[in-house]
Amino acid sequence: MPSIEGGGVEKNLIIISNYFIKKIKKIKLISAENRLRNSFNKKINFISPGSKFSKNKNKIIKYLICLFLLFKEYLKNKNILIFAFQANIYAIIFAKILNIKIITRSNSSPSGWSKNPFKRIIFKFFLPMADEIIVNSHDFKKQMDKEFNLKTKLIFNPLDRKKINKLKNEQIKDNFFLEKKNFKILNAARLTDQKDHLTLLKAFKIINKKIKSKLLIIGSGKNKTIIKHYIHKNNLHHSAKLISFQKNPYKYMNVANLFVLSSKFEGLPNVLLEALSLKKFVISSNCSTGPSEILSRGKAGYLFEVGNHKQLAKKILAHYKNQRKNKIMTNYGYLSLSRYDYKKNCEKYLNLILDYLKNEY
């Protein structure tokens, strides 16, 4: 996992790794960063050059750093199985050159990264070389299998509801999001083009003129300056606020009236599962892939057209006017979360890994 930024992919990596170490004795996690190291079980051998060395490096350099570290580990012990969470094509090429078994996990819909014709050819050629490719939603599986002629394996994201419920009541020190008179809207996502925060802010600008509301955006990333500039330029700084990545976003989620996801594309966004687990109403872009599947095609929350801020504003106002009625939809979503059961899905990952370890070594 070359880059650890604190998003949904990282949450899944932490959950799965910490579950594996209970059953598998030797696990080495290779990353170009030390970020979130304390979130991993201490029994996991965390291999990294250190945060000072990898700070501000671009992703290609991080990939190459990790491949170098992986090669060093390979020289110590050639009986290894690679599980790639990121930089899958690089890892597949490395594995095939050295004749190592490799399992990869794809994290986001190809609609977001396969538009470049050259890139598409590269992926179409190398992806089938992986021994297993794991995806996390039905729609995602259909896309990957069709576009790249694959037979991917579907395993849902494990939802750690015990952890969420444990952290949700932690005290919030900032009063911005605590006033009961305000209709509180929350978004938690990396500050990247993919998450399309400007669509959310444009919608909020419309609804903020009509209802007393607050918008809190939690996240870190390259678009921080753009988002802050929009908030101040449009005089929203009294009602919209951006705070950096939080280890515990659940305390904010717990007091929110509404959770909004405005992404251009996804895989299976963990944050929607987390919001539903706290019985929060969800409005999401109907992007590929994941949100529509999580929200049961609109039975468990509202969906809006990607990038359509006017439609999003209408959906937010519709929920504001029908909060009591919409509790039925929220409960429907809450009850549907059993498919993302923590133990059941962690066991699916574990059994797949153990099968390869048993058969190969």
Secondary structure, 3 states (H helix, E strand, C coil): CCCCCCCHHHHHHHHHHHHHCCCCCCCEEECCCCCCHHHCCCCCEEECCCHHHHCCCCHHHHHHHHHHHHHHHHHHCCCCEEEECCCHHHHHHHHHHCCCEEEEECCCCHHHCCCCHHHHHHHHHHHHHCCEEEECCHHHHHHHHHHHCCCCEECCCCECHHHHHHHCCCCCCCHHHCCCCCEEEEEECCCCHHHCHHHHHHHHHHHCCCCCEEEEEECCCCCHHHHHHHHHHCCCCCCEEEECCCCCCHHHHHHCCEEEECCCECCCCHHHHHHHHCCCEEEEECCECCHHHHCHHHCCCEEECCCCHHHHHHHHHHHHHCCCCCHHHHHHHHHHHHHHEHHHHHHHHHHHHHHHHHHHC
